[in-house]
Amino acid sequence: MRIISGSHKGRILKADRSFEARPTTDFAKEALFDILNNYFDFENLRILDLFAGTGGISYEFASRGAIAIDAVEINERYASFIRKTVQELDFKVIRIFKENAFTFIKRCQVNYDIIFADPPYDMEEVKTIPDLIFAHDMLGKSGWLIVEHSKQVDFKNHPNYVETRKYGAVHFSFFRKEK
């Protein structure tokens, strides 16, 4: 896993080989951030990284200057890896929550500019994520929700759905509070 751009551009991070997390591929991550670059000034963003895994998306936002990033990961090994990496990279803007993402959503009182959710592809509750985010009013006025998922998931009928972009096996579905 590498950081693609920003203050830590090119930095390679190695997670333990026994980790079962599926980090977003560099190819897909680069494409995603190319899209986001056209719509957002990273220095003013508040980010939520749900199902953070090894933290790759959080590090990318931090490297690009986001002001606050909350990374939610239930697995203690992955959360510990994120904590260690945050410390090594001196990313003071990243807070780690070792917690179930669905529990976090229900108790969260913060509005975010971007919420990125990368649940396990085989998780049955994947389709409920947009409804939960919008029901709990977690996005700021111009906020975006991005859900990474497999090709088996289709969000096209969701009222806040905007589009899906495909990069190999990685699919990003975009939702906006105000379409």
N, C-alpha and C positions, 0 to 999 in steps of 0.2 A: 504494500500500500504506500502510495506517495502523495505528498501535498502538491497540487498542480500549480497553484499561483499564490501570490501575496508575499508576506514577510518571510515565510518558511518554504517558499517555492523550491521544489526538487527534493525536499527532505523525505527520505525513505524510512518508514516505520515498519518494524517486523513484529507481528504478533506470534505467539506460540503456535507451532504447527498443529497442536492438538485442538486449537480453537475450531469450533464448528460454525462460527459466524460466517456469513457470506457477505464480505465487504462489497460495496458498490464498485464495479470495475472502473479503472482509470478512464477508459473510453467513455463509459456512460456518465461518469462524474464530470469529465471535461465538457461533454455536450450539455449536461444540466447547467453547469455554471456559465457556459456561454449564453444560454437562454436568460438566466437570472441577471447577468451583466447588462442586458438590454433593458431591464425594467427596474433595477434596484441600485441604490448607492449603498454598498455594504457597510460603510462606516456608521450608518444610522439604524442598523437592523437589530431586532430582538428575535432570536431563533429558538425553536424547540426541535430537538432531535429525538424523536420517539423510536424505541427499539434501536438504540445507538450502536449496539454491537461493539466493534473495536474503536468507534469514535471518529472514523474517517470523515464523515460529513461535518461533524463539529469542528475538527481541526481545520478543514478547508474554509469554513466560515470565519473562524478565529484568525487564520492567516490573512484573510482578506479584510479584516478590520471590523467585524461585527461587534457591537457594543455589549451584547449579553447573549449567552448561549446556555440553554438548559438541556443537558443530555440525560435521557432516561433509559436505564438498562437494568433489567431484573437479575441477570446473571452476575454473581459476585466476581468471578474470574475476569469477565469482560469489564465490569465497572472498575475493578482494581487496575486493569491494564489502562483504562482511560485516565484514572487518577494519576498513575505513574507517568503517562505520556504528557498529560497536562502540566505536570510539575516539571518534567524535562524540557518541554517547549516554552515554559513560562507563560502559558495561556491563562491569565488571571480572569478572563471573561467567561470561562466555561465552568458551570456548576454541574456536578454529577448527582443524579438521584438514583439510588439503587432501589428500584421500585417497579411494580407492574405498571405498564404504560396505561392500561385502562383505568386503574385506580388513580394514577396521576391525573388523567384527563378529568375524572369526576371531582377531584378536589382542587384543581388548579384555578387560581384567581387572576392569572396574568394573561394579557393579550400579547400575541406575537405577530410579527410581520410575516414570518415564514415558519410553517410547521412542516417538517420533513418526517415522514413515517416510513420505515423500512422493516415491516414485520416479517417473520418467517413466511416464506412463500406458501407453505402448506397450512398456515393458520386459518381456521375457519372464520374467525371474527374480522378478517381483513376488510370485508365489505361494510362492516359497521363503523369503521374509523371515520369516514367523512360525516356521517350522521352525528356521531358523538362530538366531534370537533365543533360542528355548527350548532348543535343543541346546547353546548356549554359556552358558546360565544367566545371562543379562544383566539380568534383572529382579529387583528386591528382592522380599521376601515378598509384599507386597500390590501389586506393580507391574502396570502396564498397558502394553500395546503397542497403538498406534493406527496403522493403515495407511490412508493416503489412496489411493484408486484409482478407476478408471472402473467403469461398470456391468457391463462384461464380466467382471470378476473376482468370484469367489464363494468365500468362505472358510468357509461354513457347516459343512463337514465336519471342520474342524480341531478337535482335542480341546480347545484353549484358547480357542476362539471364543466370544464372548459375544453380540454383536449388530452390525448394520450400521445406520448412520444415513445418510440421503440428504438432500443439500441441493443441489438443481439437478443439475448434472453431477458434483458432488463426493460421493463415498461414503467414509465413515469406518467401517472395521471395527475393533472393539474385541476385545482378547484379554487375559486375565488369567492370571497364573501360578497363582493359586488361584481357581477359579471358585466 
